[in-house]
Amino acid sequence: MSYSELQNGSDIRGIAMENETGAVNLTDKAACDIAAAFVKWMKEKLHRDNVRIAIGRDSRLTGESLLNAAAKGVSTEGSKAYDLGLASTPAMFMTTVLGDDPFDGSIMITASHLPWYRNGMKFFISRGGLEKDEIKEITAIADSLASEGREAKQTSSPEKVSFMDTYTEYLRNKIITGAGRGDKPLSGLHIVVDAGNGAGGFFVKDVLQKLGADTAGSQFLDPDGHFPNHIPNPENKEAAEAIKDATMNSNADLGIIFDTDVDRAGAVLPGGKTLTRNDLIAALATIALNSNPGTTIVTDSVTSDGLAQFIASKGGVHKRFKRGYRNVIDEAIRLNSSGIDSQLAIETSGHGAFKENYFLDDGAYLMVKLLIEMGKGNNISSLIEGLKEPAESVELRFHVGEVSDLQANGDRILKYLEDNAGSVEGWTIEKENYEGVRVNCDASHGNGWLLLRKSLHEPIMPLNIESDSKGGALLIAKALYKLIENEKTLDLTPIREFCKE
């Protein structure tokens, strides 16, 4: 197997434990070879013979073994590995920029919210996470190392280092400075956290409690790679209900939920209103615009028209870009480099990054921004006043059958929709669009929009529909189905079933 098969965009991901879905492919040897390749890649980029690499992990069952294997790969290349133990993904980036002697690079062993039997690797240097093309270079180097049949030799054991204290102090200082109310700005506030048995439990003891918050009612803080209570994913329905219940049962002022490695987050207001997707983006956009009037907010492609109107009403510019957290972050960075101010890049999944925080997608930092407002005495719900919610929102996923070229087939389908959407009464193609085909549907023919696109990583074409009228999504779906019902490469069962409702 080529290690390129483990590449998942800008990450490495694979099956790390035996299970019914497939054979193990992210082995200790794979982690060793890929980490060694990362070191070789870094030496070439830095023009240095030695680099210092920090390695951390989330709570997954295979995390410790893969961390040790990666450390062995680093050592084999003659460099020093440092074992940071249980950590968050954002903290692992911060190892390259914080402290008296930042590391040259870091590796995080995580597969985010994926099932317990999977794991992965994320790579950071001081400018941020590695890009897709850079991961491709590293897997090619790893393939070369494997083909040489070289035996890995650990010349030194990884040195255990504590870094989370440095990272959490950074977060606390942001809240203290931002709130401007002394060293206990959260005193009198009741805040509960659901860490989903991932790596986010630190936020309770090392951030909230030290700033004076009451955290009674927080749950699932202990790391457990079986994830016994619910999937650690703010978008998961069971997880969302769990933090909603915890917030309301505790009469808390705010509920916070993290994914496994804390690069995503969501929140719950006292009455049970969730801050995820458009709501979370709106709240954070308001904060960004209050400090930086007129800034551009970059989001992914499936945000609602109501959000675009909300950002405009706050004096901001909304750029709806492509799905994928790296895409929105990279676009915000590009805008800034071209002279256009963009303070926030955020995806509906909960990946969000502020310019002021190295454009790092850090779920804990997103919550820090909300906590600063609470520390000032502001009501979080006021941040989203005026946000128009769609009456209906639907996502359908069409599996693609066996085709010779998945991307070309997707392009053909999208071209067909683009060429024929105008034949449907009341439909027009969105002119400013960066992904898939987005169609606007007038008030008499659905009162909303649809977006059909290619999946980033799977043989799937997702369809998103939103309508500002009850029953509008069904009107849009029926018209689309009539247009594409003869497409043989897509399993159209989801839209057929939806149209029967």
C-alpha positions as a Python dict, from the first residue, in 0.01 Angstrom:
ca = {
    (1, 'M'): (0, 0, 0),
    (2, 'S'): (118, 348, -83),
    (3, 'Y'): (104, 587, 210),
    (4, 'S'): (-69, 830, -24),
    (5, 'E'): (-383, 622, 35),
    (6, 'L'): (-384, 751, 394),
    (7, 'Q'): (-394, 1114, 286),
    (8, 'N'): (-722, 1288, 368),
    (9, 'G'): (-683, 1640, 235),
    (10, 'S'): (-437, 1811, 467),
    (11, 'D'): (-436, 1522, 719),
    (12, 'I'): (-346, 1157, 746),
    (13, 'R'): (-632, 929, 846),
    (14, 'G'): (-681, 554, 850),
    (15, 'I'): (-808, 248, 1032),
    (16, 'A'): (-594, 192, 1340),
    (17, 'M'): (-779, -94, 1512),
    (18, 'E'): (-940, -416, 1393),
    (19, 'N'): (-1312, -376, 1326),
    (20, 'E'): (-1579, -496, 1088),
    (21, 'T'): (-1533, -212, 837),
    (22, 'G'): (-1190, -303, 702),
    (23, 'A'): (-830, -396, 768),
    (24, 'V'): (-588, -185, 970),
    (25, 'N'): (-386, 47, 747),
    (26, 'L'): (-265, 315, 990),
    (27, 'T'): (-14, 88, 1161),
    (28, 'D'): (269, 175, 1398),
    (29, 'K'): (507, 130, 1105),
    (30, 'A'): (304, 374, 897),
    (31, 'A'): (315, 634, 1176),
    (32, 'C'): (689, 578, 1214),
    (33, 'D'): (762, 614, 842),
    (34, 'I'): (536, 918, 795),
    (35, 'A'): (684, 1096, 1099),
    (36, 'A'): (1034, 1025, 968),
    (37, 'A'): (928, 1167, 631),
    (38, 'F'): (797, 1480, 805),
    (39, 'V'): (1138, 1530, 966),
    (40, 'K'): (1319, 1484, 633),
    (41, 'W'): (1078, 1729, 471),
    (42, 'M'): (1133, 1984, 748),
    (43, 'K'): (1512, 1954, 733),
    (44, 'E'): (1500, 2030, 363),
    (45, 'K'): (1270, 2329, 412),
    (46, 'L'): (1467, 2470, 704),
    (47, 'H'): (1810, 2381, 566),
    (48, 'R'): (1905, 2235, 902),
    (49, 'D'): (2033, 1896, 1016),
    (50, 'N'): (1827, 1881, 1332),
    (51, 'V'): (1469, 1973, 1422),
    (52, 'R'): (1270, 1948, 1744),
    (53, 'I'): (928, 1783, 1708),
    (54, 'A'): (646, 1790, 1964),
    (55, 'I'): (395, 1503, 1947),
    (56, 'G'): (55, 1495, 2119),
    (57, 'R'): (-256, 1279, 2103),
    (58, 'D'): (-626, 1278, 2182),
    (59, 'S'): (-803, 1012, 2389),
    (60, 'R'): (-822, 743, 2122),
    (61, 'L'): (-727, 388, 2220),
    (62, 'T'): (-442, 375, 1968),
    (63, 'G'): (-312, 724, 2047),
    (64, 'E'): (-27, 629, 2278),
    (65, 'S'): (103, 352, 2054),
    (66, 'L'): (96, 571, 1743),
    (67, 'L'): (260, 857, 1933),
    (68, 'N'): (548, 631, 2037),
    (69, 'A'): (580, 502, 1681),
    (70, 'A'): (592, 857, 1544),
    (71, 'A'): (856, 946, 1804),
    (72, 'K'): (1059, 649, 1682),
    (73, 'G'): (1042, 782, 1328),
    (74, 'V'): (1159, 1125, 1441),
    (75, 'S'): (1448, 966, 1631),
    (76, 'T'): (1545, 750, 1335),
    (77, 'E'): (1607, 1069, 1138),
    (78, 'G'): (1840, 1194, 1409),
    (79, 'S'): (1604, 1449, 1560),
    (80, 'K'): (1453, 1487, 1904),
    (81, 'A'): (1090, 1398, 1976),
    (82, 'Y'): (896, 1536, 2273),
    (83, 'D'): (593, 1354, 2415),
    (84, 'L'): (324, 1604, 2516),
    (85, 'G'): (74, 1333, 2606),
    (86, 'L'): (-298, 1415, 2598),
    (87, 'A'): (-343, 1744, 2414),
    (88, 'S'): (-572, 1933, 2180),
    (89, 'T'): (-498, 1989, 1813),
    (90, 'P'): (-487, 2371, 1852),
    (91, 'A'): (-244, 2335, 2143),
    (92, 'M'): (-13, 2131, 1921),
    (93, 'F'): (5, 2417, 1672),
    (94, 'M'): (71, 2656, 1959),
    (95, 'T'): (382, 2457, 2052),
    (96, 'T'): (543, 2614, 1745),
    (97, 'V'): (473, 2976, 1845),
    (98, 'L'): (431, 2998, 2225),
    (99, 'G'): (683, 2973, 2506),
    (100, 'D'): (1047, 3063, 2546),
    (101, 'D'): (1169, 2802, 2298),
    (102, 'P'): (896, 2700, 2048),
    (103, 'F'): (928, 2367, 1868),
    (104, 'D'): (1021, 2352, 1501),
    (105, 'G'): (720, 2138, 1420),
    (106, 'S'): (451, 1925, 1578),
    (107, 'I'): (239, 1618, 1512),
    (108, 'M'): (-107, 1558, 1655),
    (109, 'I'): (-235, 1200, 1667),
    (110, 'T'): (-609, 1234, 1608),
    (111, 'A'): (-895, 1149, 1376),
    (112, 'S'): (-1123, 1423, 1512),
    (113, 'H'): (-1482, 1297, 1552),
    (114, 'L'): (-1441, 976, 1351),
    (115, 'P'): (-1520, 636, 1512),
    (116, 'W'): (-1300, 489, 1788),
    (117, 'Y'): (-1122, 246, 1555),
    (118, 'R'): (-984, 520, 1331),
    (119, 'N'): (-693, 755, 1394),
    (120, 'G'): (-475, 1000, 1207),
    (121, 'M'): (-196, 1255, 1205),
    (122, 'K'): (-198, 1633, 1167),
    (123, 'F'): (120, 1834, 1109),
    (124, 'F'): (209, 2190, 1207),
    (125, 'I'): (488, 2439, 1164),
    (126, 'S'): (494, 2800, 1284),
    (127, 'R'): (295, 2931, 987),
    (128, 'G'): (12, 2684, 1052),
    (129, 'G'): (-108, 2341, 945),
    (130, 'L'): (45, 2180, 640),
    (131, 'E'): (-138, 2206, 310),
    (132, 'K'): (-268, 1924, 92),
    (133, 'D'): (25, 1940, -150),
    (134, 'E'): (273, 1929, 139),
    (135, 'I'): (111, 1617, 282),
    (136, 'K'): (140, 1465, -64),
    (137, 'E'): (514, 1539, -61),
    (138, 'I'): (551, 1380, 283),
    (139, 'T'): (367, 1060, 188),
    (140, 'A'): (589, 1030, -120),
    (141, 'I'): (899, 1057, 103),
    (142, 'A'): (748, 797, 338),
    (143, 'D'): (689, 561, 44),
    (144, 'S'): (1053, 604, -54),
    (145, 'L'): (1170, 524, 300),
    (146, 'A'): (950, 213, 310),
    (147, 'S'): (1076, 92, -28),
    (148, 'E'): (1434, 115, 97),
    (149, 'G'): (1350, -142, 361),
    (150, 'R'): (1537, 62, 619),
    (151, 'E'): (1494, -52, 978),
    (152, 'A'): (1379, 223, 1214),
    (153, 'K'): (1622, 279, 1501),
    (154, 'Q'): (1520, 480, 1803),
    (155, 'T'): (1837, 658, 1913),
    (156, 'S'): (1664, 834, 2204),
    (157, 'S'): (1333, 804, 2389),
    (158, 'P'): (1086, 1090, 2354),
    (159, 'E'): (1118, 1341, 2634),
    (160, 'K'): (793, 1397, 2823),
    (161, 'V'): (701, 1764, 2832),
    (162, 'S'): (402, 1952, 2976),
    (163, 'F'): (265, 2218, 2743),
    (164, 'M'): (-108, 2241, 2816),
    (165, 'D'): (-29, 2472, 3111),
    (166, 'T'): (128, 2720, 2869),
    (167, 'Y'): (-164, 2694, 2627),
    (168, 'T'): (-437, 2730, 2892),
    (169, 'E'): (-258, 3030, 3044),
    (170, 'Y'): (-271, 3188, 2698),
    (171, 'L'): (-649, 3128, 2682),
    (172, 'R'): (-707, 3261, 3035),
    (173, 'N'): (-508, 3576, 2967),
    (174, 'K'): (-716, 3643, 2656),
    (175, 'I'): (-1035, 3632, 2863),
    (176, 'I'): (-890, 3840, 3149),
    (177, 'T'): (-761, 4108, 2913),
    (178, 'G'): (-1071, 4108, 2694),
    (179, 'A'): (-1322, 4124, 2979),
    (180, 'G'): (-1124, 4383, 3173),
    (181, 'R'): (-1274, 4286, 3510),
    (182, 'G'): (-980, 4152, 3708),
    (183, 'D'): (-844, 3799, 3732),
    (184, 'K'): (-1184, 3632, 3799),
    (185, 'P'): (-1398, 3772, 3517),
    (186, 'L'): (-1628, 3467, 3509),
    (187, 'S'): (-1726, 3485, 3876),
    (188, 'G'): (-2102, 3453, 3916),
    (189, 'L'): (-2140, 3268, 3586),
    (190, 'H'): (-2248, 2905, 3560),
    (191, 'I'): (-2092, 2733, 3259),
    (192, 'V'): (-2108, 2362, 3177),
    (193, 'V'): (-1888, 2168, 2935),
    (194, 'D'): (-1943, 1840, 2751),
    (195, 'A'): (-1607, 1704, 2630),
    (196, 'G'): (-1750, 1380, 2490),
    (197, 'N'): (-1468, 1185, 2661),
    (198, 'G'): (-1223, 1346, 2420),
    (199, 'A'): (-934, 1578, 2499),
    (200, 'G'): (-1138, 1886, 2597),
    (201, 'G'): (-1190, 1820, 2967),
    (202, 'F'): (-899, 2054, 3049),
    (203, 'F'): (-1118, 2355, 2970),
    (204, 'V'): (-1318, 2310, 3291),
    (205, 'K'): (-1038, 2294, 3548),
    (206, 'D'): (-767, 2493, 3373),
    (207, 'V'): (-972, 2774, 3216),
    (208, 'L'): (-1324, 2814, 3355),
    (209, 'Q'): (-1268, 2730, 3720),
    (210, 'K'): (-948, 2933, 3742),
    (211, 'L'): (-1142, 3233, 3614),
    (212, 'G'): (-1412, 3193, 3878),
    (213, 'A'): (-1688, 3009, 3689),
    (214, 'D'): (-1921, 2754, 3847),
    (215, 'T'): (-1889, 2441, 3631),
    (216, 'A'): (-2124, 2205, 3817),
    (217, 'G'): (-2310, 1983, 3573),
    (218, 'S'): (-2021, 1947, 3327),
    (219, 'Q'): (-2005, 1599, 3185),
    (220, 'F'): (-1796, 1338, 3004),
    (221, 'L'): (-1471, 1514, 3090),
    (222, 'D'): (-1263, 1200, 3148),
    (223, 'P'): (-1072, 1080, 2839),
    (224, 'D'): (-1208, 749, 2710),
    (225, 'G'): (-1125, 631, 2360),
    (226, 'H'): (-1436, 413, 2345),
    (227, 'F'): (-1647, 736, 2351),
    (228, 'P'): (-1909, 557, 2562),
    (229, 'N'): (-2159, 843, 2602),
    (230, 'H'): (-2192, 994, 2256),
    (231, 'I'): (-1987, 1079, 1950),
    (232, 'P'): (-1770, 1382, 2038),
    (233, 'N'): (-1905, 1597, 1756),
    (234, 'P'): (-2102, 1923, 1803),
    (235, 'E'): (-2301, 1844, 1487),
    (236, 'N'): (-2413, 1499, 1607),
    (237, 'K'): (-2781, 1504, 1714),
    (238, 'E'): (-2726, 1289, 2022),
    (239, 'A'): (-2430, 1501, 2130),
    (240, 'A'): (-2626, 1822, 2073),
    (241, 'E'): (-2912, 1693, 2287),
    (242, 'A'): (-2667, 1589, 2561),
    (243, 'I'): (-2519, 1937, 2604),
    (244, 'K'): (-2862, 2100, 2570),
    (245, 'D'): (-2998, 1881, 2850),
    (246, 'A'): (-2691, 1945, 3068),
    (247, 'T'): (-2726, 2321, 3019),
    (248, 'M'): (-3096, 2335, 3099),
    (249, 'N'): (-3084, 2084, 3388),
    (250, 'S'): (-2807, 2289, 3549),
    (251, 'N'): (-2976, 2623, 3481),
    (252, 'A'): (-2642, 2724, 3333),
    (253, 'D'): (-2563, 3054, 3169),
    (254, 'L'): (-2383, 2876, 2884),
    (255, 'G'): (-2320, 2522, 2765),
    (256, 'I'): (-2009, 2433, 2565),
    (257, 'I'): (-1943, 2119, 2362),
    (258, 'F'): (-1614, 2021, 2198),
    (259, 'D'): (-1521, 1760, 1942),
    (260, 'T'): (-1254, 1501, 2024),
    (261, 'D'): (-947, 1714, 1960),
    (262, 'V'): (-1104, 2055, 2041),
    (263, 'D'): (-1060, 2220, 1702),
    (264, 'R'): (-1441, 2255, 1680),
    (265, 'A'): (-1702, 2368, 1930),
    (266, 'G'): (-2065, 2458, 1974),
    (267, 'A'): (-2262, 2631, 2249),
    (268, 'V'): (-2605, 2635, 2412),
    (269, 'L'): (-2783, 2940, 2556),
    (270, 'P'): (-2985, 2926, 2881),
    (271, 'G'): (-3321, 2867, 2712),
    (272, 'G'): (-3184, 2576, 2508),
    (273, 'K'): (-3109, 2773, 2192),
    (274, 'T'): (-2805, 2616, 2023),
    (275, 'L'): (-2519, 2813, 1874),
    (276, 'T'): (-2398, 2598, 1587),
    (277, 'R'): (-2378, 2642, 1211),
    (278, 'N'): (-2532, 2977, 1104),
    (279, 'D'): (-2604, 3084, 1464),
    (280, 'L'): (-2246, 3037, 1580),
    (281, 'I'): (-2112, 3211, 1270),
    (282, 'A'): (-2347, 3505, 1328),
    (283, 'A'): (-2240, 3544, 1694),
    (284, 'L'): (-1869, 3535, 1613),
    (285, 'A'): (-1915, 3759, 1308),
    (286, 'T'): (-2080, 4019, 1531),
    (287, 'I'): (-1782, 4008, 1768),
    (288, 'A'): (-1538, 4040, 1477),
    (289, 'L'): (-1732, 4330, 1324),
    (290, 'N'): (-1762, 4516, 1654),
    (291, 'S'): (-1383, 4531, 1669),
    (292, 'N'): (-1317, 4555, 1296),
    (293, 'P'): (-1599, 4739, 1114),
    (294, 'G'): (-1641, 4639, 751),
    (295, 'T'): (-1429, 4325, 772),
    (296, 'T'): (-1496, 4030, 541),
    (297, 'I'): (-1632, 3710, 697),
    (298, 'V'): (-1538, 3403, 492),
    (299, 'T'): (-1769, 3101, 526),
    (300, 'D'): (-1824, 2775, 345),
    (301, 'S'): (-2073, 2731, 63),
    (302, 'V'): (-2380, 2610, 255),
    (303, 'T'): (-2445, 2909, 481),
    (304, 'S'): (-2792, 3060, 457),
    (305, 'D'): (-2912, 3372, 282),
    (306, 'G'): (-3029, 3492, 623),
    (307, 'L'): (-2669, 3487, 746),
    (308, 'A'): (-2551, 3686, 445),
    (309, 'Q'): (-2820, 3947, 515),
    (310, 'F'): (-2727, 3952, 884),
    (311, 'I'): (-2357, 4016, 815),
    (312, 'A'): (-2446, 4291, 567),
    (313, 'S'): (-2678, 4452, 826),
    (314, 'K'): (-2381, 4466, 1066),
    (315, 'G'): (-2175, 4649, 804),
    (316, 'G'): (-1968, 4346, 711),
    (317, 'V'): (-1892, 4166, 385),
    (318, 'H'): (-1986, 3801, 352),
    (319, 'K'): (-1785, 3580, 119),
    (320, 'R'): (-1942, 3240, 75),
    (321, 'F'): (-1654, 3015, -36),
    (322, 'K'): (-1586, 2642, -60),
    (323, 'R'): (-1652, 2365, 191),
    (324, 'G'): (-1350, 2253, 391),
    (325, 'Y'): (-1197, 2440, 683),
    (326, 'R'): (-862, 2477, 507),
    (327, 'N'): (-1040, 2632, 209),
    (328, 'V'): (-1212, 2905, 411),
    (329, 'I'): (-899, 2976, 617),
    (330, 'D'): (-675, 2991, 311),
    (331, 'E'): (-920, 3224, 137),
    (332, 'A'): (-922, 3462, 435),
    (333, 'I'): (-542, 3460, 438),
    (334, 'R'): (-540, 3530, 64),
    (335, 'L'): (-781, 3822, 106),
    (336, 'N'): (-561, 3977, 374),
    (337, 'S'): (-251, 3939, 160),
    (338, 'S'): (-433, 4120, -122),
    (339, 'G'): (-522, 4411, 103),
    (340, 'I'): (-878, 4310, 194),
    (341, 'D'): (-929, 4281, 570),
    (342, 'S'): (-1075, 3947, 679),
    (343, 'Q'): (-1080, 3880, 1053),
    (344, 'L'): (-1281, 3555, 1062),
    (345, 'A'): (-1291, 3237, 854),
    (346, 'I'): (-1548, 2984, 969),
    (347, 'E'): (-1719, 2673, 837),
    (348, 'T'): (-2068, 2557, 937),
    (349, 'S'): (-1912, 2243, 1092),
    (350, 'G'): (-1774, 2459, 1376),
    (351, 'H'): (-1420, 2499, 1242),
    (352, 'G'): (-1352, 2869, 1293),
    (353, 'A'): (-1035, 3078, 1289),
    (354, 'F'): (-964, 3440, 1385),
    (355, 'K'): (-686, 3641, 1224),
    (356, 'E'): (-580, 3758, 1572),
    (357, 'N'): (-519, 3393, 1670),
    (358, 'Y'): (-287, 3287, 1387),
    (359, 'F'): (-590, 3186, 1174),
    (360, 'L'): (-594, 2867, 1382),
    (361, 'D'): (-917, 2668, 1386),
    (362, 'D'): (-948, 2638, 1762),
    (363, 'G'): (-1279, 2545, 1924),
    (364, 'A'): (-1153, 2656, 2264),
    (365, 'Y'): (-1060, 2999, 2126),
    (366, 'L'): (-1405, 3041, 1971),
    (367, 'M'): (-1552, 2984, 2316),
    (368, 'V'): (-1299, 3229, 2461),
    (369, 'K'): (-1449, 3499, 2237),
    (370, 'L'): (-1798, 3424, 2375),
    (371, 'L'): (-1669, 3414, 2732),
    (372, 'I'): (-1507, 3755, 2692),
    (373, 'E'): (-1851, 3895, 2608),
    (374, 'M'): (-2002, 3723, 2911),
    (375, 'G'): (-1718, 3851, 3127),
    (376, 'K'): (-1804, 4204, 3014),
    (377, 'G'): (-2163, 4144, 3127),
    (378, 'N'): (-2303, 4117, 2774),
    (379, 'N'): (-2585, 3881, 2679),
    (380, 'I'): (-2469, 3627, 2420),
    (381, 'S'): (-2818, 3599, 2270),
    (382, 'S'): (-2798, 3968, 2174),
    (383, 'L'): (-2514, 3882, 1936),
    (384, 'I'): (-2755, 3705, 1700),
    (385, 'E'): (-3056, 3936, 1728),
    (386, 'G'): (-3194, 3996, 1380),
    (387, 'L'): (-3059, 3672, 1230),
    (388, 'K'): (-3327, 3532, 1000),
    (389, 'E'): (-3352, 3154, 1026),
    (390, 'P'): (-3465, 2950, 724),
    (391, 'A'): (-3804, 2784, 764),
    (392, 'E'): (-3660, 2458, 630),
    (393, 'S'): (-3313, 2318, 580),
    (394, 'V'): (-3239, 1981, 420),
    (395, 'E'): (-2922, 1792, 324),
    (396, 'L'): (-2942, 1487, 98),
    (397, 'R'): (-2641, 1280, -4),
    (398, 'F'): (-2632, 1096, -337),
    (399, 'H'): (-2391, 805, -355),
    (400, 'V'): (-2204, 779, -684),
    (401, 'G'): (-2189, 440, -855),
    (402, 'E'): (-1889, 285, -1023),
    (403, 'V'): (-1745, 538, -1269),
    (404, 'S'): (-1409, 555, -1440),
    (405, 'D'): (-1339, 912, -1325),
    (406, 'L'): (-1526, 1033, -1016),
    (407, 'Q'): (-1430, 1399, -1053),
    (408, 'A'): (-1507, 1416, -1424),
    (409, 'N'): (-1844, 1250, -1365),
    (410, 'G'): (-1927, 1506, -1096),
    (411, 'D'): (-1824, 1791, -1324),
    (412, 'R'): (-2050, 1653, -1599),
    (413, 'I'): (-2351, 1641, -1366),
    (414, 'L'): (-2289, 1992, -1239),
    (415, 'K'): (-2253, 2123, -1594),
    (416, 'Y'): (-2585, 1962, -1683),
    (417, 'L'): (-2755, 2133, -1388),
    (418, 'E'): (-2595, 2466, -1471),
    (419, 'D'): (-2708, 2443, -1833),
    (420, 'N'): (-3065, 2333, -1752),
    (421, 'A'): (-3158, 2505, -1426),
    (422, 'G'): (-3283, 2807, -1620),
    (423, 'S'): (-3549, 2591, -1784),
    (424, 'V'): (-3723, 2557, -1448),
    (425, 'E'): (-3964, 2843, -1386),
    (426, 'G'): (-3844, 3076, -1110),
    (427, 'W'): (-3489, 2937, -1096),
    (428, 'T'): (-3171, 3135, -1160),
    (429, 'I'): (-2803, 3042, -1120),
    (430, 'E'): (-2616, 3225, -843),
    (431, 'K'): (-2347, 3430, -1020),
    (432, 'E'): (-2100, 3461, -732),
    (433, 'N'): (-2038, 3099, -644),
    (434, 'Y'): (-1717, 2908, -572),
    (435, 'E'): (-1832, 2549, -533),
    (436, 'G'): (-2079, 2325, -711),
    (437, 'V'): (-2391, 2481, -862),
    (438, 'R'): (-2608, 2707, -647),
    (439, 'V'): (-2958, 2786, -774),
    (440, 'N'): (-3184, 3058, -637),
    (441, 'C'): (-3555, 2977, -635),
    (442, 'D'): (-3807, 3263, -628),
    (443, 'A'): (-4094, 3299, -381),
    (444, 'S'): (-4341, 3108, -597),
    (445, 'H'): (-4109, 2816, -670),
    (446, 'G'): (-3955, 2723, -340),
    (447, 'N'): (-3854, 3060, -190),
    (448, 'G'): (-3498, 2957, -122),
    (449, 'W'): (-3199, 2792, -284),
    (450, 'L'): (-3027, 2463, -360),
    (451, 'L'): (-2661, 2373, -384),
    (452, 'L'): (-2536, 2056, -551),
    (453, 'R'): (-2165, 1989, -514),
    (454, 'K'): (-1898, 1721, -517),
    (455, 'S'): (-1781, 1578, -186),
    (456, 'L'): (-1428, 1666, -81),
    (457, 'H'): (-1329, 1310, 5),
    (458, 'E'): (-1609, 1060, -67),
    (459, 'P'): (-1791, 916, -372),
    (460, 'I'): (-2091, 1131, -285),
    (461, 'M'): (-2265, 1438, -424),
    (462, 'P'): (-2429, 1631, -140),
    (463, 'L'): (-2739, 1842, -201),
    (464, 'N'): (-2836, 2125, 33),
    (465, 'I'): (-3177, 2291, 15),
    (466, 'E'): (-3303, 2584, 219),
    (467, 'S'): (-3638, 2759, 202),
    (468, 'D'): (-3789, 3056, 381),
    (469, 'S'): (-4136, 2902, 347),
    (470, 'K'): (-4289, 2589, 495),
    (471, 'G'): (-4313, 2332, 216),
    (472, 'G'): (-4067, 2522, 0),
    (473, 'A'): (-3791, 2260, 30),
    (474, 'L'): (-4029, 1998, -107),
    (475, 'L'): (-4114, 2219, -406),
    (476, 'I'): (-3744, 2266, -480),
    (477, 'A'): (-3665, 1896, -439),
    (478, 'K'): (-3948, 1790, -670),
    (479, 'A'): (-3838, 2030, -942),
    (480, 'L'): (-3477, 1914, -914),
    (481, 'Y'): (-3574, 1547, -919),
    (482, 'K'): (-3770, 1600, -1239),
    (483, 'L'): (-3457, 1755, -1388),
    (484, 'I'): (-3210, 1480, -1288),
    (485, 'E'): (-3428, 1167, -1257),
    (486, 'N'): (-3257, 1003, -1555),
    (487, 'E'): (-2904, 1038, -1413),
    (488, 'K'): (-2781, 678, -1388),
    (489, 'T'): (-2454, 732, -1196),
    (490, 'L'): (-2627, 873, -885),
    (491, 'D'): (-2835, 682, -633),
    (492, 'L'): (-3133, 917, -621),
    (493, 'T'): (-3313, 723, -347),
    (494, 'P'): (-3276, 1006, -89),
    (495, 'I'): (-3454, 1264, -305),
    (496, 'R'): (-3719, 1015, -416),
    (497, 'E'): (-3796, 933, -54),
    (498, 'F'): (-3798, 1299, 43),
    (499, 'C'): (-4038, 1386, -238),
    (500, 'K'): (-4285, 1125, -105),
    (501, 'E'): (-4313, 1304, 230),
}
